[in-house]
Amino acid sequence: MKVTPTAIPDVLLLEPKVFGDARGFFFESYNRKAFLEATGLDVDFVQDNHSRSAQGVLRGLHYQIQQPQGKLARVVAGAVFDVAVDVRAGSPSFGQWVGEELSADNKKMLWIPPGFAHGFLVLSEYAEFLYKTTDYYAPAYERAIAWNDPQIGIAWPLPCAPLLSAKDQAGLRLQDAEVFP
């Protein structure tokens, strides 16, 4: 597994070793020992999530203020632009973002540590997005930051207005959001 720190070093881009031939391909999407050896992170994943979304759907920017979740994200069909925003007030990268294209073709994964807001934009006709979490979903602690907050300034690759849920339409600006100390 190849691990590359992003512009925010706590967020990691992972590229698995893919074995392929005329029949197809094989790769380990997760191996706890290999993850630890490659990243130095000993995490305990407790939940797997799978979503399917249409082109132009933007989900996020979500995080849990208590029971924060680390996420290991990947795409098994289609392509997304995946984004992590540092919402740890004491961090030197507070309010900064990184984004990576994850797709079924490139098989890349993104490690988003606890203390980050997360979102993605579907680039293909549809996308199936999978992610492992280090804590359980806790709706009482879920928060959303506005996807288009000018303080953060995410350069979403948008050809038109995104399709948003009511929750995401009501996302707060970072300056008004509850963040991690």
LUMSESE-170551 format. One record per residue (C-alpha): x, y, z; residue in three letters; residue number from 1. Coordinates in nm, 2 decimals. Example, Ala and Ser with C-alpha at 12.3 -4.5 7.8 and 13.67 -1.06 7.14 Angstrom:
// residues 2
<pt u="1.23" v="-0.45" w="0.78" residuo="ALA" num="1"/>
<pt u="1.37" v="-0.11" w="0.71" residuo="SER" num="2"/>
***
This chain:
// residues 181
<pt u="0.00" v="0.00" w="0.00" residuo="MET" num="1"/>
<pt u="0.13" v="0.34" w="-0.09" residuo="LYS" num="2"/>
<pt u="0.05" v="0.62" w="0.15" residuo="VAL" num="3"/>
<pt u="0.08" v="0.99" w="0.06" residuo="THR" num="4"/>
<pt u="0.02" v="1.27" w="0.31" residuo="PRO" num="5"/>
<pt u="-0.20" v="1.54" w="0.16" residuo="THR" num="6"/>
<pt u="-0.15" v="1.92" w="0.21" residuo="ALA" num="7"/>
<pt u="-0.30" v="1.86" w="0.56" residuo="ILE" num="8"/>
<pt u="-0.06" v="1.58" w="0.67" residuo="PRO" num="9"/>
<pt u="-0.32" v="1.41" w="0.90" residuo="ASP" num="10"/>
<pt u="-0.53" v="1.33" w="0.60" residuo="VAL" num="11"/>
<pt u="-0.38" v="1.05" w="0.40" residuo="LEU" num="12"/>
<pt u="-0.43" v="0.93" w="0.04" residuo="LEU" num="13"/>
<pt u="-0.39" v="0.55" w="0.02" residuo="LEU" num="14"/>
<pt u="-0.33" v="0.35" w="-0.29" residuo="GLU" num="15"/>
<pt u="-0.36" v="-0.03" w="-0.26" residuo="PRO" num="16"/>
<pt u="-0.16" v="-0.28" w="-0.45" residuo="LYS" num="17"/>
<pt u="-0.39" v="-0.39" w="-0.73" residuo="VAL" num="18"/>
<pt u="-0.33" v="-0.73" w="-0.90" residuo="PHE" num="19"/>
<pt u="-0.50" v="-0.74" w="-1.24" residuo="GLY" num="20"/>
<pt u="-0.50" v="-0.93" w="-1.57" residuo="ASP" num="21"/>
<pt u="-0.75" v="-1.00" w="-1.85" residuo="ALA" num="22"/>
<pt u="-0.99" v="-1.17" w="-1.60" residuo="ARG" num="23"/>
<pt u="-1.02" v="-0.86" w="-1.38" residuo="GLY" num="24"/>
<pt u="-0.85" v="-0.75" w="-1.06" residuo="PHE" num="25"/>
<pt u="-0.80" v="-0.82" w="-0.69" residuo="PHE" num="26"/>
<pt u="-0.69" v="-0.60" w="-0.40" residuo="PHE" num="27"/>
<pt u="-0.72" v="-0.59" w="-0.03" residuo="GLU" num="28"/>
<pt u="-0.94" v="-0.29" w="0.05" residuo="SER" num="29"/>
<pt u="-0.85" v="-0.31" w="0.42" residuo="TYR" num="30"/>
<pt u="-0.61" v="-0.51" w="0.62" residuo="ASN" num="31"/>
<pt u="-0.56" v="-0.39" w="0.98" residuo="ARG" num="32"/>
<pt u="-0.20" v="-0.50" w="1.00" residuo="LYS" num="33"/>
<pt u="-0.11" v="-0.35" w="0.66" residuo="ALA" num="34"/>
<pt u="-0.29" v="-0.02" w="0.75" residuo="PHE" num="35"/>
<pt u="-0.10" v="0.01" w="1.08" residuo="LEU" num="36"/>
<pt u="0.24" v="-0.07" w="0.91" residuo="GLU" num="37"/>
<pt u="0.17" v="0.18" w="0.63" residuo="ALA" num="38"/>
<pt u="0.02" v="0.47" w="0.83" residuo="THR" num="39"/>
<pt u="0.14" v="0.41" w="1.19" residuo="GLY" num="40"/>
<pt u="-0.23" v="0.44" w="1.29" residuo="LEU" num="41"/>
<pt u="-0.39" v="0.17" w="1.50" residuo="ASP" num="42"/>
<pt u="-0.76" v="0.24" w="1.45" residuo="VAL" num="43"/>
<pt u="-1.06" v="0.03" w="1.54" residuo="ASP" num="44"/>
<pt u="-1.33" v="0.05" w="1.28" residuo="PHE" num="45"/>
<pt u="-1.68" v="-0.02" w="1.42" residuo="VAL" num="46"/>
<pt u="-1.91" v="0.06" w="1.13" residuo="GLN" num="47"/>
<pt u="-1.92" v="0.04" w="0.75" residuo="ASP" num="48"/>
<pt u="-2.14" v="0.27" w="0.55" residuo="ASN" num="49"/>
<pt u="-2.25" v="0.25" w="0.18" residuo="HIS" num="50"/>
<pt u="-2.43" v="0.52" w="-0.01" residuo="SER" num="51"/>
<pt u="-2.54" v="0.56" w="-0.37" residuo="ARG" num="52"/>
<pt u="-2.59" v="0.90" w="-0.51" residuo="SER" num="53"/>
<pt u="-2.67" v="1.06" w="-0.85" residuo="ALA" num="54"/>
<pt u="-2.44" v="1.29" w="-1.05" residuo="GLN" num="55"/>
<pt u="-2.43" v="1.64" w="-0.90" residuo="GLY" num="56"/>
<pt u="-2.52" v="1.53" w="-0.55" residuo="VAL" num="57"/>
<pt u="-2.31" v="1.70" w="-0.28" residuo="LEU" num="58"/>
<pt u="-2.31" v="1.54" w="0.06" residuo="ARG" num="59"/>
<pt u="-2.16" v="1.73" w="0.35" residuo="GLY" num="60"/>
<pt u="-1.97" v="1.88" w="0.52" residuo="LEU" num="61"/>
<pt u="-2.05" v="1.65" w="0.81" residuo="HIS" num="62"/>
<pt u="-1.89" v="1.57" w="1.14" residuo="TYR" num="63"/>
<pt u="-1.98" v="1.46" w="1.49" residuo="GLN" num="64"/>
<pt u="-1.89" v="1.70" w="1.78" residuo="ILE" num="65"/>
<pt u="-1.90" v="1.41" w="2.02" residuo="GLN" num="66"/>
<pt u="-1.81" v="1.05" w="1.93" residuo="GLN" num="67"/>
<pt u="-1.60" v="1.19" w="1.64" residuo="PRO" num="68"/>
<pt u="-1.55" v="0.95" w="1.36" residuo="GLN" num="69"/>
<pt u="-1.23" v="0.88" w="1.17" residuo="GLY" num="70"/>
<pt u="-1.32" v="0.76" w="0.82" residuo="LYS" num="71"/>
<pt u="-1.16" v="0.54" w="0.56" residuo="LEU" num="72"/>
<pt u="-1.34" v="0.63" w="0.23" residuo="ALA" num="73"/>
<pt u="-1.34" v="0.47" w="-0.11" residuo="ARG" num="74"/>
<pt u="-1.56" v="0.45" w="-0.42" residuo="VAL" num="75"/>
<pt u="-1.67" v="0.12" w="-0.57" residuo="VAL" num="76"/>
<pt u="-1.87" v="0.26" w="-0.87" residuo="ALA" num="77"/>
<pt u="-1.83" v="0.59" w="-1.04" residuo="GLY" num="78"/>
<pt u="-1.62" v="0.89" w="-0.91" residuo="ALA" num="79"/>
<pt u="-1.64" v="1.16" w="-0.65" residuo="VAL" num="80"/>
<pt u="-1.45" v="1.46" w="-0.54" residuo="PHE" num="81"/>
<pt u="-1.39" v="1.38" w="-0.17" residuo="ASP" num="82"/>
<pt u="-1.32" v="1.66" w="0.08" residuo="VAL" num="83"/>
<pt u="-1.19" v="1.69" w="0.43" residuo="ALA" num="84"/>
<pt u="-1.19" v="2.02" w="0.63" residuo="VAL" num="85"/>
<pt u="-1.00" v="2.06" w="0.96" residuo="ASP" num="86"/>
<pt u="-1.24" v="2.17" w="1.23" residuo="VAL" num="87"/>
<pt u="-1.00" v="2.14" w="1.52" residuo="ARG" num="88"/>
<pt u="-0.97" v="2.49" w="1.65" residuo="ALA" num="89"/>
<pt u="-0.62" v="2.44" w="1.80" residuo="GLY" num="90"/>
<pt u="-0.48" v="2.29" w="1.48" residuo="SER" num="91"/>
<pt u="-0.24" v="2.49" w="1.25" residuo="PRO" num="92"/>
<pt u="-0.45" v="2.38" w="0.96" residuo="SER" num="93"/>
<pt u="-0.79" v="2.48" w="1.11" residuo="PHE" num="94"/>
<pt u="-1.04" v="2.58" w="0.84" residuo="GLY" num="95"/>
<pt u="-0.82" v="2.44" w="0.56" residuo="GLN" num="96"/>
<pt u="-0.94" v="2.17" w="0.32" residuo="TRP" num="97"/>
<pt u="-0.80" v="1.90" w="0.10" residuo="VAL" num="98"/>
<pt u="-0.98" v="1.73" w="-0.18" residuo="GLY" num="99"/>
<pt u="-0.91" v="1.41" w="-0.39" residuo="GLU" num="100"/>
<pt u="-1.08" v="1.23" w="-0.67" residuo="GLU" num="101"/>
<pt u="-1.17" v="0.88" w="-0.56" residuo="LEU" num="102"/>
<pt u="-1.31" v="0.65" w="-0.82" residuo="SER" num="103"/>
<pt u="-1.38" v="0.28" w="-0.89" residuo="ALA" num="104"/>
<pt u="-1.11" v="0.31" w="-1.16" residuo="ASP" num="105"/>
<pt u="-0.83" v="0.46" w="-0.95" residuo="ASN" num="106"/>
<pt u="-0.92" v="0.26" w="-0.63" residuo="LYS" num="107"/>
<pt u="-0.77" v="0.53" w="-0.41" residuo="LYS" num="108"/>
<pt u="-0.88" v="0.57" w="-0.05" residuo="MET" num="109"/>
<pt u="-0.88" v="0.87" w="0.18" residuo="LEU" num="110"/>
<pt u="-0.82" v="0.85" w="0.55" residuo="TRP" num="111"/>
<pt u="-1.00" v="1.14" w="0.73" residuo="ILE" num="112"/>
<pt u="-0.92" v="1.15" w="1.10" residuo="PRO" num="113"/>
<pt u="-1.15" v="1.25" w="1.38" residuo="PRO" num="114"/>
<pt u="-1.18" v="1.63" w="1.40" residuo="GLY" num="115"/>
<pt u="-1.25" v="1.68" w="1.03" residuo="PHE" num="116"/>
<pt u="-1.57" v="1.76" w="0.85" residuo="ALA" num="117"/>
<pt u="-1.62" v="1.55" w="0.55" residuo="HIS" num="118"/>
<pt u="-1.82" v="1.57" w="0.22" residuo="GLY" num="119"/>
<pt u="-1.82" v="1.46" w="-0.14" residuo="PHE" num="120"/>
<pt u="-1.95" v="1.56" w="-0.48" residuo="LEU" num="121"/>
<pt u="-2.06" v="1.29" w="-0.73" residuo="VAL" num="122"/>
<pt u="-1.87" v="1.35" w="-1.06" residuo="LEU" num="123"/>
<pt u="-2.00" v="1.05" w="-1.26" residuo="SER" num="124"/>
<pt u="-2.36" v="0.95" w="-1.36" residuo="GLU" num="125"/>
<pt u="-2.38" v="0.79" w="-1.01" residuo="TYR" num="126"/>
<pt u="-2.14" v="0.68" w="-0.75" residuo="ALA" num="127"/>
<pt u="-2.13" v="0.42" w="-0.48" residuo="GLU" num="128"/>
<pt u="-1.93" v="0.54" w="-0.18" residuo="PHE" num="129"/>
<pt u="-1.81" v="0.32" w="0.10" residuo="LEU" num="130"/>
<pt u="-1.65" v="0.43" w="0.43" residuo="TYR" num="131"/>
<pt u="-1.54" v="0.26" w="0.75" residuo="LYS" num="132"/>
<pt u="-1.58" v="0.47" w="1.07" residuo="THR" num="133"/>
<pt u="-1.40" v="0.46" w="1.41" residuo="THR" num="134"/>
<pt u="-1.71" v="0.54" w="1.60" residuo="ASP" num="135"/>
<pt u="-2.08" v="0.48" w="1.57" residuo="TYR" num="136"/>
<pt u="-2.32" v="0.73" w="1.40" residuo="TYR" num="137"/>
<pt u="-2.47" v="0.96" w="1.67" residuo="ALA" num="138"/>
<pt u="-2.73" v="1.19" w="1.51" residuo="PRO" num="139"/>
<pt u="-2.76" v="1.40" w="1.83" residuo="ALA" num="140"/>
<pt u="-2.39" v="1.50" w="1.78" residuo="TYR" num="141"/>
<pt u="-2.39" v="1.54" w="1.40" residuo="GLU" num="142"/>
<pt u="-2.31" v="1.89" w="1.27" residuo="ARG" num="143"/>
<pt u="-2.29" v="2.03" w="0.92" residuo="ALA" num="144"/>
<pt u="-2.09" v="2.31" w="0.78" residuo="ILE" num="145"/>
<pt u="-2.20" v="2.49" w="0.46" residuo="ALA" num="146"/>
<pt u="-2.04" v="2.33" w="0.16" residuo="TRP" num="147"/>
<pt u="-1.99" v="2.68" w="0.01" residuo="ASN" num="148"/>
<pt u="-1.86" v="2.86" w="0.31" residuo="ASP" num="149"/>
<pt u="-1.63" v="3.14" w="0.17" residuo="PRO" num="150"/>
<pt u="-1.40" v="3.12" w="0.47" residuo="GLN" num="151"/>
<pt u="-1.31" v="2.77" w="0.37" residuo="ILE" num="152"/>
<pt u="-1.33" v="2.83" w="0.00" residuo="GLY" num="153"/>
<pt u="-1.35" v="2.47" w="-0.13" residuo="ILE" num="154"/>
<pt u="-1.29" v="2.46" w="-0.51" residuo="ALA" num="155"/>
<pt u="-1.57" v="2.21" w="-0.59" residuo="TRP" num="156"/>
<pt u="-1.56" v="2.10" w="-0.96" residuo="PRO" num="157"/>
<pt u="-1.92" v="2.20" w="-1.01" residuo="LEU" num="158"/>
<pt u="-2.06" v="2.24" w="-1.37" residuo="PRO" num="159"/>
<pt u="-2.39" v="2.35" w="-1.21" residuo="CYS" num="160"/>
<pt u="-2.56" v="2.40" w="-0.87" residuo="ALA" num="161"/>
<pt u="-2.53" v="2.09" w="-0.66" residuo="PRO" num="162"/>
<pt u="-2.82" v="1.87" w="-0.54" residuo="LEU" num="163"/>
<pt u="-2.83" v="1.91" w="-0.16" residuo="LEU" num="164"/>
<pt u="-3.03" v="1.75" w="0.12" residuo="SER" num="165"/>
<pt u="-3.23" v="1.99" w="0.35" residuo="ALA" num="166"/>
<pt u="-2.97" v="1.92" w="0.63" residuo="LYS" num="167"/>
<pt u="-2.69" v="2.03" w="0.39" residuo="ASP" num="168"/>
<pt u="-2.88" v="2.33" w="0.28" residuo="GLN" num="169"/>
<pt u="-2.89" v="2.44" w="0.64" residuo="ALA" num="170"/>
<pt u="-2.52" v="2.39" w="0.71" residuo="GLY" num="171"/>
<pt u="-2.36" v="2.67" w="0.92" residuo="LEU" num="172"/>
<pt u="-2.06" v="2.88" w="0.83" residuo="ARG" num="173"/>
<pt u="-1.74" v="2.76" w="1.00" residuo="LEU" num="174"/>
<pt u="-1.73" v="3.09" w="1.21" residuo="GLN" num="175"/>
<pt u="-2.07" v="3.00" w="1.35" residuo="ASP" num="176"/>
<pt u="-2.03" v="2.62" w="1.39" residuo="ALA" num="177"/>
<pt u="-1.94" v="2.42" w="1.69" residuo="GLU" num="178"/>
<pt u="-1.58" v="2.29" w="1.65" residuo="VAL" num="179"/>
<pt u="-1.33" v="2.08" w="1.83" residuo="PHE" num="180"/>
<pt u="-1.11" v="2.26" w="2.09" residuo="PRO" num="181"/>
***
